Amino acid sequence: MTNAPGPQITDLGELLAYAHAIEVDAMERYQLLADQMETHNNRELAKLFRELAGHEEKHAAKILEQAGESGLPVIEESAFHWLGTESPEAADLDAAHYRMTPWHALQMALGAEQRAFAFFDHLVNTVSEPEVKKWAEEFRDEEAEHVELVERLLKLHPEPAEGWDLDDDPPYLQD
């Protein structure tokens, strides 16, 4: 992840639009991963990724509710300024593997939640508008809770032994 300058958010509507985009991106990425795991008959992870997507969907709905009747300002996807190259809570698809385990999935989720925490923490430390700062603190604290939850879940799933990704009959593409 590059250290590109973060956004210059000056009003609550814009902050809510950013927060909503983060949750929607995370939800879509987890749904994609769930679909991939189903394709590879990894039903345990498909279920876990669908649960993670469901949590993100609830967060996105909550943000829309917080926006109220005025709704969210429309911001073109290309106009979002993240701390890295993409929305912070989007899981890293490069880390996906068809034989991955719950430990791997939770590592992906942990990284996403930590990046979302860092994004809102950056806003807390750079925004001057008091109401925007207050909401950024709330979002940061919520992401801190998510980090703690994923860390607790990781304790239930040990890191797999070396060679977890070896497959005597790997899939291959055919024309």
N, C-alpha and C positions, 0 to 999 in steps of 0.2 A: 504494500500500500504506500502510495506516495504521500508526502506531507504537503498537499496543495492547501492554499489558504481556505479556511472555512467560510461559511456564509456570513453575510452581514445582515442579520435579521433585526428588523426595527419595530415590527408590530406583531401582536398576538396571532392574527390571522395567518401571517406568513409562517410563524413558528408551528401552528397547528397543521398547515399544509405540508411542511417538512416532516413533522412527526407522522402524519398520515401516510405520506409516501414511503417512509421507512418501514412502517408496519405492513403496507400492501406489498412492497418489494420482498420482505421477509416471507409473508404468507405465500406469494407466488413461487418463490424459490423452494420453500418446503414442499409445496404441492408437486412441483416438478421432480424433486428428489423422491417423494413418495411414489409417483408414477414410475420412476426409474427402478425403484426397489421392487415394485410389483412386477415389472417386466422381467426382473431377474429372480422372481420367486422368493424374495427376501421379505416375507410378509410381516415379520416382527418390526423391521425398520420402516416399512411402508406405513404401518400403524403409528409408529413413533413420529415420523415426519408429518403425518396427517394431524396428529394431536398438536404438534408444534404449530402447524399452519392454522389450526383452529384457535389457538391462543392468540396468534398474531391477528387473525380476523376479528376477534373480540376487541383487541386493542384498537384496531382501525375503526371499528364501529363506535367505540367509546370516544374517540377523538372527533368523529363526525357529530356525535351527540354534544360534545363540549363546544363545537363550533356554533351550534344553535341554528336558528332560522337563517342567519346570514350566510351560513355555509363556509366553505373554504375558498380562498382565492385560487384562481386557476394559474398554475405555474407549469410552463412547458417542461417536459422531462429534461431537456438539454440545458435549462436555466438553473437547475438545482446545482449548488456548489457543496460538494461533500469534502470531508477531510482527506479522502482517498479518491479512487477512481469510480466508485459506485456507492450506492446507498449502504450505509454502515452495517445494517442488520441483515443484509442479504448473505445467505450462507455461501461459502466458497465451493463452487461446483467442481473446481479442480481437485478438491480433496475427496470427492465421491468415488467409490469403488463398489462394484456389484457384490463383493464379498465382505463389505464393511460390517462392523458390529455396532451394537448400541453405543459402545464406548466411543467409536469413531463419530457417530452421528451427534453424540452429546459434545464431543470436542468441537465439531463444526458449529453447533448451537452456542457453545460457550464463547467461541471467537466472535460470533455475530453479536451476542449480547454485550461483550466487552467493547466492541467497536461502537455500538449504539450508546453505551455508557460514556465512552470517550467523546463522542460527538456532542452529547448534551452537556457534558462537563466542560467542553470547549466553549459552548454557548454561555454557560453560567459564568465563565471567566472572562468573556469578551463582550457580552451584551450590556448596554447601559440602561435600557428601558426597564424600569422596575417590574412591571407586569410580565414582560417577556422573560426576564431573569427568573421571576417566581415560578412561572410555568416550566421553564427549562430545568429548574431545580427539581420540580415534581417529576418530570420525565426522566431526569438523571437518576433520581431515587428509585423510580419504578424499574429502570434498567438494572440498578444495583441489586434489587430484589430478584430479578430474573437471573443475574449472574450467580447469586447465592443458591437459587433453586437448581440451576443446572449443575453447579458444583456438588450439591447434595445428591443429585441423581447419578452423577459420575461415580460417587462412592459405592453405588449399588452395582456398577458394571465395571469389572476389572479390565485393565488394559489387556488386549489379546496377546498371546505369545507370538514370538517372531515366526514368520512364515504364514501368518493368517491369510495372506492374499494369494498363496500358491494354489493353483488349480491344475490338476492332472488333465482336465478336459476343458480348457478355456473356450469361451465363445469366440466366434470369428465371423467376419462378414463374408457373404457370398454375393456374387453378381446375379 
